[in-house]
């Protein structure tokens, strides 16, 4: 994040995160990429020990009562270690905690949030199912009411932390007769009898985060584990779209940043035709584009964080977050592409970490809402905003600022 936009407290916070990032041994990064570490418990335990998890949570429940700008600053810095580090850091401390803090009872906060932010427990969110990812309302996981508890059955997949988490935030259908968005409930489900992790995915990148399939077979879930209200899972889902997508955008910047820095250093040292290749426009223009894109990404993330912190209109936030998630994730993939391109063949090897960064960042435009889903939301919200503006005459009607604007016979629409 831009230093001059941050308060002294936020700069101190950023530097605290940077010191933590510097303390992580390089071997841990390599072991996670090789799937020798299946879930980074030691990393999360140390983050909890340093009081770095869940900075937006109230101090009462183990957080620091910070805002979204501070949160984005933190996950960008964590992302420098690798995208999967930011993913696992954010899913528990930023996402699952957010759901419980905003919608859960004090008893749930005491039981799950406090130990999670201390690094004593680990959490995962269970949303995607084998039949589809983007169709939240099509969930086939069910929870049957059995009096003082529910019986949960179903499957989830691509769950980061599926192998490694102690408990799960699970969405399940509790009223099959209701409209799709009115019959889903959000639960806290402990790892235990009936919770199976039969398959750990062999991923292209972002390895070491315990991404797996989960199967729930007649899992007994007490009714006090409901997050929010019965059949109110959509309300939880809606609020989590902010940390899921805005958090994803911020962490993607951090994961792409090393690619630009490594490529910049390489091009100042690598020589061809008697001079550093940074002297050639074919090289330095690609570095310039990457630097420009990262700054543009930071600008979008910062402004969107400010909008959330200032509690602007919910529709406007939805539009801004979707724009930010799409632009940042696509732009950061371009940053990694440019970095590999200017480094040439050596960038395609594991002599430098560019190839790992390139692989990791490919996830960014897929998870927490694909670019196509973001475009759908952007289009829908933009047209609604446009129509509202025209109706309220909020802006000058520029259509008539043309020499023959009143030639109505030429304006054919059907």
N, C-alpha and C positions, 0 to 999 in steps of 0.2 A: 504494500500500500504506500501511497505517497506520504513521505514524512511530514510535509507541511500541512497536511490535512488531519494529522493525528495530534491528540493532546499529549502532554508529557506523560500522563498515566498510560496512555495507549502505546507510546513509544517504549516505555519501560516494560510493559506487558509483551510487546513484540520481541524485545531483546531477551526477555526471559524465555520465550519460546525458542528463539534462535540458539540460546545456550543449551537448551535441551536437545535440539536438533544436532548440534555439534558433538554432543556426548554419545550419540548412537554409533556403535561400532560399524564400520563398513561391512564386516563379515555378516552382520545381521541382514543387511540389504541383499547381499549375495545369497544367503541361505534361504531367504524368503522367495527370491526369484527362482531358486532351484527346488522349491517346495520341501526343503529340509526342515524349515519352520512352517508348520501348517497354520498356525494362528499366533500372532505376536503378543502373547500374554505379558512377557517381560517388559516390552515397550509400553504397553498400556498400564502396567503396574507402576512403572517409573513415572509416567505422566500423571497418574493419580497421586503418587507420593509427593510430586512437586506441585500439586494443586493446580493442574493445567486443564483438566477435563471439565467440560460443561460450564464455560465461563459465563454464559448468559443465565444460568440457573441462579435462583436466589441464594444468598449466603446461608440461609437457614437450612437448605438442603445440600450444602456442600459446594455451591458454585461461587461466583465472584460478583454476581449482579451486574455484569457488563452488558454492552449493547451489541447490535449486529455488526457494526464497524469493527469492533474489537474481535468478535468471533471470526469474521472474514480474514482479518489480519493474522489470526492464529493459524487457521487451517491453510492459508497460503504458505506460511512458513513450514508447517508440518509437511506439506506437499513436496517440498524440496527433497525430502528423504526418498520419496517415491509415492506414486498415486495411491497405492494400497495402504500405506501408512496413514495417509489423510482419511481414506475411506473408513478404516477401522477406528481411528481416533474420533471421527465424526458420527458414525452410526450409533455408538453408545452414548457418548457425552453430549452430542448435539441433537440427535434425532430421537432415540428412544426416551432419553431423559425429558426432552421437550414434550413428548406425548404425555408422559406421566405428570410432569409439572403442570401442564395446561389443562389436563382432563382427569387426572387421577385423584384419588383420595389421599389424605395425609398419611394414612396407614401404608398405602402403596409407595408413597414418596419415602417414608421412613424405611421400609423394607427393601426397596430396590434402588432408589436414586442415591441415597447416602453411600452405600457400599460400592455402587457403580462408579461414582465420581472419586472415590478413594482408590480405585483400581483393584478392589477386592472381588468384584463380580464383573462379568462381561455379558453384553447383550447383543441381540440381532433383531432386525425387523423382517417379518415374513409376509411378503406381499405377492410376489410373482408366483404363478402356478404353471405346471407343465403345459396346460392348454393355451397359455398366452400370457403376455406380460403387461401390455398397455390396457387391457380390458379389466380394470379393477372391479367393475360391477358384475363381471361374469364369474366371480369366484365360486368354486365348487366345494371348497372346504366348508364343512358344516359343524355347528355346535348345537347339540340337542339338549333342551332344558329338561333336567332330571330333578327338579325340586331345589335342593340347596347347592347344586353344581350343574355343570354342563359336561357332555361327552363330546370330545372333539375328534373328528376324522377328516383326513384329507392329505394333500401334498403341497409343498412349496418347493421352488427350485431357484438356483442362482442366488442363494442366501449367503451373503458375506457374513462370516462368523457362524454359519450353520454348524461347522465343526469348531468348537472352542467356546461358544457362548454358554452362559449358565441359565439364561432365560431369554424368552422370545416375545416380541410384540406381534401378535398373530391376528389377522383379519379372517373372520369366518361368518358364513351365512347362518343367521339365527331365526329368520322368518322367511321361509321359502315362498310364502304367499304374497308377501309385500312387494312393492315396487323395488327394483334392484338396489337403488340408493337408500332405501329405507329399511332394508332387512339384513344389514351387515353389522357385526359387533366387533370391537377391538378388545383383545384379551392379553393379559400377561400369562405366559405358559412357562412353567419351570421345566428344565431338562429333567427327565425322570422316566418312569415306566410308560411305554407306548410312544415315546419320542425317539425316532430312529434317524440316523444319518448314514444312509446306505451308500452314498456316492459323493466323492470329492472330485470336483471338476478339474480337468486338465486345461487350464486357461492359457490363452495366447500371451497374456500379460496380467498384471495385478495379481500375481501369485502370492501365496502365503497368508491370505486373509480368510482361509477356511471356507471358501465358497463351495456350497454343497446342496444336495437335495435333502429335504426334511420330509419325513412321513409321520403323520400322527394317527395312531391306531387306538381308538377308544381311550383317549387321554382324559383323565378326570380333572376338570378345571373348576375350582371353587368360584362361587358367584362374586366374591369380593375381589376377584382378579379382573373384573371388567374395567376397562379404561374408558371413562366417559359414561355414557348411558347405554342401556340395552337397545340394540338396533340403531345406535348412533355412531357406528364406525366411520361413516362418511364424514362426519364432523371432525374426527381425529385425522383422517386422511387429508382433508382439505388444509388443515393447519400445518401438517407435516410437509406439504408441498413447498413451503417456504424454506425450512432447513435442508430438505432434500435437494432442491434445485439451486437455490442460492449458495448453499454450502458447497455443492458440486462445482459450481462456477469458480468460487474462490480457490478451492483446492487445486483445480486444474491449472490455474495460473502458476501456483507454486511448483507443480510437477513439470511444467513446460520451461520454467525459468532456467534450470540448469542446462538445458539443451542450448539455449541462446548463449549463455555464459561460456560453456565449453567450446562451442563453435566459434565464438568471438576470439577466445584465446588461441584456438588452433589456427585460425586464419591470419593472426598476427605473427605466428611463428613459422608456419608452413610456407616454403618458398617455391616459386615456379618462374621460369624465364628470368631468373636473377633478382626477383623481388618478392616480398611477402604477398600472398594471394589476396590479402585484404585490400591491396592497392587496385585490384581489378573490379570494375563495376559489376561484372557478372556475379561476383562474390559479395561485395559490400552492399549492393542493393538488396540482396536477400537477407543479410543481417539487419539492414535498416528496416525492411518490411517486418521482420520478426519483432524488433524492438518496438516499432510503432504499434503492432497488434497487441503486444503485452500491455503497453500503456493504455491503449483503448479498452482492453479488457478490464484493467484496474479501474478505469473511470466508470465503466458500466456497473461493476460490482459495488464500488463506493456509493454511487448515486442511488442504486437500488437498496443498499443497506440503509442509507439515510431515509429512504421512503418508508421502509418497514419500521425503522426506529421512530419515525414521526407519525406512524399509524395513518398514512394516507388512505384514500379510498381502496377497498379490497380489490375491486376490478382493476384499478390502475396498477396495484402491486402485482396482481396475477399477470398482467400484460408485461410489466417490466421484468419480472423474474423469468418469464418464458423467453423474452428477447435476450436477456443476459445469459441464460443457460445455453441457448443456441449459439449466440455469437461467440461467447468465450470458449466453449468447448470446440467449436469448429476452428476458431482462430488459433487456439493453442496446438491443435493438430497441425496446422500450417506452420507454426513456429518450429515444431519438431521436424517437419518435412524439410524446411529450409536449412535447418542445422545439419541434417544428414546430407543434404544435397551439396552444401559447400565443403563438407569434409570428405566427400567422395567415398571411395571404397572402404577406407578405414572406419568411417562412421557406421558401416554395415556390419562391422565385426564387434566382438565384445572386448576389444582393447579399450574402447571408450563406452560410457553408459548410454550413448545416444540411442542405440538399438533397443535397449530396455525401455527407455522413456517413450520411444516411438510406439512400442507394443502396448505399454501401459495406457497411453493417452487414447488409444483406439476405443477404449471402453467409454470415454467421456460423453460421446454423442449418442450412446445407446442407453446407459442405465439412468435411472431416476427420470425417465421420460425421453424418448428419442427426439432427434431434431425435427422429425416429421410431426410428432405430437406437439412439440413447441410451436411449429409453424401453424398448426391447426388452431391452437389457443391464441396465438398472436393475431391471426386473421380474424377470428371471431371477436376478440376484444377490441381490435382496432376498428372494425366496421361498426360495432356498437358505440364506441367512443365518437366516431365520425358522425354517425346519425344523431347522437345526442347533441353534439356541437352545432350541427346545422339547424336542428329544431330550436335550440335555445339562442340562435344567432350569436354564438359566442365569439365568432371571428368574422372578419371581413369576408364577404362572398366574392372571392377572386375570379369566379367564372365570368364575371361581367367586365373584367379588366382587359378586354380585347376590343380591337377596332370594330369588329362586326359581331359583337356579342349578342346583339338583338336580332340577328338573322335567324329567327325561330324555324323557318322552313328548312334550314340546313342542319338543325339539331334533331337527328332521327335516332330514336332509341329502340324502336320495335320494327 
